[in-house]
Amino acid sequence: MAIKPKTVLIAATAMALGVGAAVLAGGRSAADRGPVGLFTTLPILWSEDPDVGAILKAQAVPHWARKVLAERGTVTAFDRLAAPGDAAPLGRTKRLILAQPRPLGPDENVALDNWVRGGGHLLLLADPALTEESNFAIGDPRRPQAVVLLSPILKRWGLDLLFDETQPYGDRTIRVGAIALPVNLSGHFAVRSGGTCSVEGEGLLATCRIGKGRVTALADAAVLAQDDADGSRAAAFSALLDRAIND
């Protein structure tokens, strides 16, 4: 079976940082809360340097989100949500972050839906127009997903992800309760007929009770931009995690 380029990057970066492949340990008290799963095309656990050798030698500053995630438990990266023979890669993971994921296969949609209905807590960042720059050219499989394509699972949960093409480009802030969320070319959710989700913050954030579990979905991913000089993105992401994946 061919090894995917992004899988190599995850493993290489993990080795460079002195941890097991795609596994990052948080503090003891955080680890006691169980693992936190991460499924993403964003360069949170790996460098965007196209040279794997350079990744291993580089002393690059890691993405700030790694520390925020590790404070909540051991972080385990997944590159698939389903496996042959009805295997469940998510296993006993009860908390999962999907951050600008690639399109899911039919088996992955089923596995994710079953996982949530069984009691999983999911934070989904689904950006219809990702504004974060990338070192990889358009069409390179290592490039973050530019437009999230999750209509089947969102419709299953009673949501439509919409996008206003007339909105101006540029950072702005939308408040959701006490959380000031930075956005850029954000989408918005609409609840489908018969849906039971609730939306707030101009439709930016949706919360859905699905079976025994819960989905918290954000229609933007600018909160995970790497540039966070003042710490405002880390503060917003931390508050979002506390709201979405706390037991």
C-alpha positions as CSV (number, residue, x, y, z in Angstrom):
1,M,0.0,0.0,0.0
2,A,1.4,3.4,-0.9
3,I,2.4,5.8,1.9
4,K,0.6,9.1,1.6
5,P,2.8,12.2,1.6
6,K,1.1,13.8,4.6
7,T,1.4,10.6,6.6
8,V,5.2,10.8,6.1
9,L,5.2,14.4,7.2
10,I,3.3,13.6,10.4
11,A,5.7,10.8,11.3
12,A,8.8,12.7,10.4
13,T,7.7,15.7,12.4
14,A,6.9,13.6,15.4
15,M,10.4,12.0,15.3
16,A,12.0,15.4,15.0
17,L,10.2,16.5,18.1
18,G,11.2,13.3,20.0
19,V,7.7,11.8,20.3
20,G,6.1,8.7,18.9
21,A,4.6,8.9,15.4
22,A,1.7,11.3,15.5
23,V,1.3,11.1,19.3
24,L,1.9,14.1,21.7
25,A,1.6,13.8,25.4
26,G,0.0,16.5,27.5
27,G,0.4,16.8,31.3
28,R,-0.5,14.1,33.7
29,S,-3.8,15.7,34.7
30,A,-4.7,16.3,31.0
31,A,-3.8,12.7,30.0
32,D,-6.1,11.4,32.7
33,R,-9.1,12.8,30.7
34,G,-8.3,10.5,27.8
35,P,-6.9,11.0,24.3
36,V,-7.9,13.8,21.9
37,G,-8.1,12.8,18.3
38,L,-7.0,15.1,15.5
39,F,-8.0,14.7,11.8
40,T,-6.8,17.6,9.7
41,T,-5.1,18.8,6.6
42,L,-3.7,21.9,8.4
43,P,0.0,21.9,9.3
44,I,-0.5,21.6,13.1
45,L,1.6,18.5,13.7
46,W,4.0,18.8,10.8
47,S,6.1,21.4,9.0
48,E,5.2,22.6,5.5
49,D,8.8,22.2,4.4
50,P,8.7,20.0,1.2
51,D,12.0,18.4,2.1
52,V,11.5,15.6,4.8
53,G,15.3,15.8,5.6
54,A,14.9,19.5,6.3
55,I,12.0,18.8,8.6
56,L,14.1,16.5,10.7
57,K,17.0,19.0,10.9
58,A,14.9,22.2,11.3
59,Q,14.5,23.9,14.6
60,A,11.2,25.5,13.6
61,V,8.8,26.8,16.2
62,P,5.9,24.3,16.4
63,H,2.3,25.5,15.6
64,W,0.9,27.1,18.8
65,A,-2.2,24.9,18.5
66,R,-0.2,21.8,19.4
67,K,0.3,23.1,23.0
68,V,-3.3,24.1,23.3
69,L,-4.4,20.6,22.3
70,A,-1.9,18.8,24.5
71,E,-3.2,20.7,27.5
72,R,-6.4,18.6,27.1
73,G,-4.8,15.2,26.8
74,T,-2.7,13.0,24.7
75,V,-3.1,14.1,21.0
76,T,-3.4,11.3,18.5
77,A,-3.5,12.1,14.7
78,F,-5.7,10.1,12.4
79,D,-5.4,9.9,8.6
80,R,-8.5,7.7,8.3
81,L,-11.7,7.4,10.2
82,A,-12.6,3.9,9.0
83,A,-10.7,0.8,8.1
84,P,-11.3,-2.5,6.3
85,G,-13.3,-5.1,8.1
86,D,-15.4,-2.7,10.1
87,A,-12.4,-1.7,12.2
88,A,-12.7,1.5,14.1
89,P,-9.5,3.6,14.1
90,L,-11.1,6.0,16.6
91,G,-11.3,3.2,19.1
92,R,-12.0,4.5,22.6
93,T,-11.4,8.1,21.7
94,K,-14.2,10.2,23.0
95,R,-13.0,13.6,21.9
96,L,-12.2,14.5,18.3
97,I,-11.2,17.6,16.3
98,L,-11.8,17.7,12.6
99,A,-10.0,20.8,11.4
100,Q,-10.4,21.5,7.6
101,P,-10.5,17.8,6.9
102,R,-10.2,16.2,3.4
103,P,-13.4,14.9,1.9
104,L,-14.6,11.7,3.7
105,G,-15.3,8.5,2.0
106,P,-18.7,6.8,2.4
107,D,-17.3,4.4,5.0
108,E,-15.7,7.3,7.0
109,N,-19.1,9.2,7.0
110,V,-20.7,6.1,8.5
111,A,-18.0,5.5,11.0
112,L,-18.0,9.2,12.1
113,D,-21.7,9.3,12.4
114,N,-21.8,6.1,14.5
115,W,-18.9,7.4,16.7
116,V,-20.8,10.6,17.5
117,R,-24.1,8.8,18.1
118,G,-22.3,6.4,20.5
119,G,-21.3,9.4,22.7
120,G,-18.4,11.1,21.0
121,H,-17.8,14.8,21.3
122,L,-16.7,16.4,18.0
123,L,-15.3,19.9,17.2
124,L,-15.5,20.5,13.5
125,L,-13.8,23.4,11.8
126,A,-15.2,23.5,8.3
127,D,-14.0,26.5,6.2
128,P,-15.7,27.0,2.8
129,A,-12.9,29.4,1.7
130,L,-9.6,28.8,3.5
131,T,-7.5,32.0,3.6
132,E,-4.3,30.6,5.2
133,E,-1.4,30.6,2.8
134,S,0.5,27.4,2.0
135,N,4.0,26.6,0.8
136,F,2.6,23.8,-1.4
137,A,1.1,24.5,-4.9
138,I,-2.5,24.1,-5.7
139,G,-3.1,20.4,-6.6
140,D,-0.3,19.2,-4.3
141,P,-1.9,16.6,-1.9
142,R,0.1,18.0,1.0
143,R,-1.6,21.4,0.6
144,P,-4.4,22.1,3.2
145,Q,-8.0,21.6,1.9
146,A,-9.0,24.9,0.3
147,V,-12.7,24.2,0.3
148,V,-14.2,21.8,2.8
149,L,-16.4,19.2,1.2
150,L,-18.6,17.6,3.9
151,S,-22.1,17.9,2.6
152,P,-23.2,14.2,3.2
153,I,-22.4,14.1,6.9
154,L,-23.6,17.7,7.5
155,K,-26.9,16.9,5.9
156,R,-27.1,13.7,7.9
157,W,-26.8,15.9,11.0
158,G,-29.4,18.5,9.7
159,L,-27.0,21.2,8.6
160,D,-26.2,23.1,5.4
161,L,-22.9,25.0,5.1
162,L,-23.4,28.2,3.1
163,F,-21.1,30.9,1.8
164,D,-21.6,34.5,0.9
165,E,-19.4,35.3,-2.1
166,T,-20.0,39.0,-1.8
167,Q,-18.3,39.4,1.6
168,P,-15.1,41.3,1.7
169,Y,-11.7,39.7,2.3
170,G,-10.0,40.4,5.7
171,D,-9.9,39.5,9.3
172,R,-12.8,40.3,11.5
173,T,-14.2,39.1,14.8
174,I,-17.5,37.4,15.5
175,R,-18.6,36.9,19.1
176,V,-20.2,33.7,20.2
177,G,-21.1,34.1,23.8
178,A,-17.9,35.0,25.6
179,I,-15.7,33.8,22.8
180,A,-14.2,36.3,20.3
181,L,-13.6,34.2,17.2
182,P,-11.4,35.6,14.4
183,V,-12.7,34.8,10.9
184,N,-11.9,35.6,7.3
185,L,-14.3,34.8,4.5
186,S,-16.3,32.7,6.8
187,G,-19.3,30.5,6.0
188,H,-22.5,30.1,8.0
189,F,-24.7,27.2,8.9
190,A,-28.4,26.8,8.3
191,V,-30.5,24.2,10.0
192,R,-32.3,22.0,7.6
193,S,-36.0,21.3,7.8
194,G,-36.6,18.8,10.7
195,G,-33.0,19.4,12.0
196,T,-32.4,19.8,15.8
197,C,-29.2,21.8,15.7
198,S,-29.0,25.4,17.0
199,V,-26.9,28.1,15.5
200,E,-25.4,31.4,16.8
201,G,-22.9,34.1,16.0
202,E,-24.4,35.0,12.7
203,G,-24.7,31.2,11.9
204,L,-20.9,30.8,12.4
205,L,-21.3,28.2,15.1
206,A,-23.7,25.2,15.2
207,T,-24.3,22.9,18.1
208,C,-26.0,19.5,17.5
209,R,-27.0,16.7,19.8
210,I,-26.6,13.6,17.8
211,G,-27.7,10.4,19.6
212,K,-25.6,10.2,22.8
213,G,-23.0,12.6,21.4
214,R,-22.5,16.2,20.4
215,V,-21.2,18.1,17.4
216,T,-19.9,21.6,17.6
217,A,-19.2,23.0,14.2
218,L,-17.5,26.2,13.2
219,A,-17.9,27.5,9.6
220,D,-14.4,28.9,9.4
221,A,-10.8,27.9,10.2
222,A,-9.0,31.2,10.6
223,V,-8.8,30.7,14.3
224,L,-6.0,28.1,13.5
225,A,-3.9,30.5,11.4
226,Q,-0.2,30.1,12.4
227,D,0.3,33.8,13.0
228,D,-0.8,34.5,16.6
229,A,1.5,37.2,17.9
230,D,-0.9,38.4,20.5
231,G,-2.2,35.0,21.6
232,S,-5.8,35.9,20.7
233,R,-6.3,32.9,18.4
234,A,-4.9,30.5,21.1
235,A,-7.3,32.0,23.6
236,A,-10.3,31.7,21.2
237,F,-9.4,28.1,20.2
238,S,-8.9,27.1,23.9
239,A,-12.3,28.5,24.8
240,L,-13.8,26.7,21.8
241,L,-12.3,23.4,22.9
242,D,-13.6,23.8,26.4
243,R,-17.0,24.4,25.1
244,A,-17.0,21.6,22.5
245,I,-15.2,18.6,23.9
246,N,-15.5,18.8,27.6
247,D,-17.2,15.8,29.1
